[in-house]
Amino acid sequence: MFRYELNDFPTLHLASSGMTVRVGTLIEAAEALLSRWPPDEDGEEYVVAVKTCLDAITGLGTAGEARLALIRAAEEAGMRVITLAHAAENGHLSSSTPSSGPHCPPDAVRSQHP
């Protein structure tokens, strides 16, 4: 049976129209996409994110791929994406300039503005 570790999907928050959704697992990602997504914001990246997330849940993809697809879909929908990760070396949070995709430093506080 396929099993992923919780740290495979670092927590992120999606903010849109006064609503914030915490996403920390593949199941929460699927719920956000299928039940809590803004109306009329289901573009190409959204469709890719749904498929990628469901593939990861069933073991046909990875949690990391699903997380990146979710971030791309949120950016396409004009949502704000906030991620937090602790720096391994010193335990402090640091800020970085927002960036798209996997190039954001792993110890950054990242916020995407529409």
N, C-alpha and C positions, 0 to 999 in steps of 0.2 A: 504494500500500500504506500502511495506517495505521501510524504509528510514534509512540510516546510517549517523552518524555524521562524519565530516571531521577528527576530532581528533581520530576516530576509526582506522585511517590508517596514522600513523605518517610518514612524508616524508622520503624517502630514495633515494639514488642515486646509480645507477648501472654503473660501468665503465668497459669497455672492448675494447681493440684494439684502443685506442685513442678516443673513443666515451663515453660520459656520458649521461645517461638518468635519468631525475628527475621523481620520482613516488610518488605522494601524494594522489591519490584517487584510488578507485577500477577500474574506467574507464582507468586511466593512467596505472595501472598494466596490465589490459587486452591488452591495446595498446602495451605496452613494450613486453609482451609475444607473441602477435600475429603478430606484425609488425616490431619490432625493435630488436628481439632476434638474437644473432649471428648464422650464418648458421652452420649446423651440430652439434649444441649443444642442441639437444632436447631429452635428456635422460629421465629416469623414473620420476625424480623430476620435470622436465619441464611439463610432461603430467599431473602430480598431481596438479601442480600449475595452469595450464590452467583450469582444472575442478574445483578446489577450488575457483578460482577467479570468474568464471562464476556462480558457485553456490552462492557465496556471492552477486553478482550483482542481482541475481534473488530472493534473500532472503532465500535461502536454506542453507546458511553458514554465517560466520561472516567475517568482514573486517580483523580482527586479524588473523584468520585462513589463509586467502588469503595472507596476508602480510608475515607470516611465511613460507608458501609454496613458495612464490616468492623468499624469501631469500635463502631457501634450493636449489631451482632450479638454482639460480645465482651462488651459491657456487659450485654446481655440474658442472656448465659450466665454472668454473674457473674465474668468474667475480668478481670484487671487489665491495663489498657492503658497502656503507657509510651511516650511520644514524646519525641524530642530534636530540637532545632533550634538552630542557632547564630544569635545576634543579628547582623544585618548591620552595625550601627553599631560595635560594640566587640568583637566576637568572643567574648563571654562567654556562658555559659549562665546563665539565671536561673530561679527557681522561681515558680510561680503556683499559686493554689488550683485544684484540679481543677474542670473544667467539662465539660459535654457538648457535643458537636457542634462546629461551626466557630467558636464564639465564643472559644475558647482563644487567647490571644495567640501569634503565630507564633514568638516567641523564647522560649517557655516550655518548661520541663521539665514534662511533664504526666503525672500518674499517677492512674488511676482505681482506687479500692478498692471491692470488692463490698460 
